């Protein structure tokens, strides 16, 4: 499954919610420096979907706030 995710780094409270257009919005604590936010995003999505972290992969947008993430 491939999901669209809009990332909001450096947030106070980490959470994941679904927007009205079906995009997931992920509030993350980590800053977008040296891939920290991407790493936290993959961990949170793995928890959210109940899959191992190794089954979550960013397909596109690794340097953008809007990402396509594959959950396998």
N, C-alpha and C positions, 0 to 999 in steps of 0.2 A: 504494500500500500504506500502511496506517496501523498504526503500532506504538505500544505503551504503553511509556513510559520512566520509570523512577524515577531521579531525579537526586540525587547525593551531592556537593555542592559542597565546595570547600576540601580536596580529598583530596591526598595526597602524590603518588600515581602515577596519571595518567589512564589509564582503560581502559573498555572496554564488554564486558559479559558478559550471557548470557541466564540468567534465573532459571528455576526449575523450572516456574513457571506460564506461561512464555512472555514475560513482561515483560523488557525489556532494562534492565539496571542500568548507569548511566553514572557513573563516578567522574571528577570534573572538578577541575582546579586552581583555576579562577576562583571568586571569591566571588559570592553571589547579589545583587550590587549593580549597579544601573543596567543590567541585562540582560547583564552580562558572562558569567554562567554559561550563559544561553540561547544566546548567540553561540558560545561554545565548544562547546556541545552540538551545534548545527547543523553546525559544522565537523567534529567527530568523527564524527557520524553519516554525513555525506557521504563521509568517508574509509572508514568501516566498510562502507557499501553500494556504494562505488565510483561515486557519482554526483556531479555538480557541486553546490556548496553552494546554488545558486539553486533546486535541486529539492527542498530540505528546508524544511518549514514547520511551525511549531508550531500545531496546530489548536485545542487547548485546554490550559489549565493553565500559562500562561506565568508566573504568579506562584506556582505550586505546585511541589512536588517530584515529583508524579506528573503526567505530561504525555501527551497524544496528539500524535504527530508524524506528519505525512504525508510519505512519501518518494515522489517522482514521477518 
